[in-house]
Amino acid sequence: MKTDLDTLATALYVTVDDLLIESPHRLPWRPRVGIEPKISDAELVTLAVMQALLGFTSEARWLRHARAHLRHLFPCLPQQPGYNKRLRRLADTIGWLVGALARDTSLWTDDVWVVDSTPVECGRSKETVQRSDLAGWAEYGYCASHSRFFWGLRLHLLCTLHGLPVGFALTGAKADERQTLLGMLGADPDLSTARVGQVVIADKNYYGRQFEAALAEAGLDLLRPARKGERPRAGVRFFKPLRQVIESINDTFKGQLDLERHGGHTPTGVWVRVAQRVLALTAAIWHNDRTGQPIKRSLLAYDH
């Protein structure tokens, strides 16, 4: 019997394959002469999304599961080293597909966004910090929401109220959230084009005259709580309920998509595993939207 996950995988594969045919420059370079891969890039991306949705943090265990249960969808499966290597080469492609799928939903035109960052822990022991290839990018930071220090990175998310990722970035733990948001908007100018009056809801760390002026110049209206010593700001009644929205989105990444169990040990390895999870959430929302599901961010139909 065909499951909801099978239906999602089929729809995602067809869509990704079409997108990559239309935009071949988004694929990693491959020599014209050589051995043709037995599993296509679209199949590999679909396989990676299914891994994240089913909660497999080990690639070796995931491929053993796929060989036992998913041969009807993937007749040819790579070995773990090949899967890992090709997934890392597709890192930029996966990041681009997040935006491409998001634009193919009815939620893309939502006029309210929420923005926040959440820790992505990369190590705990002193030896790990000293030896890790992530040293220099990963750093010590503090998570006020959970009152804890950590060593690692931060995932910055710009989302609709339904949780659809509009933009995302991965930075060091101490990176300025304001500059990161401006960087996301600058990297994809289409985000704010023709969106005059778009509302962005943020916490009190997103402050500053120059920062707010830059957002206003891009046509975005910032709503945030007043900082100590500031006059009361407009929209205060919206902050408390909508603050829970971004916390809930972060919890989906951590509780259901195992964000902090990414298993990456190199910058590229961590980046692609985080992007893999962002794409998994985007794909689930995209499919729920296209099939008319009432709760767009629900992953329950796909996690078993």
Disulfide bonds with the S-S distance in Angstrom:
none
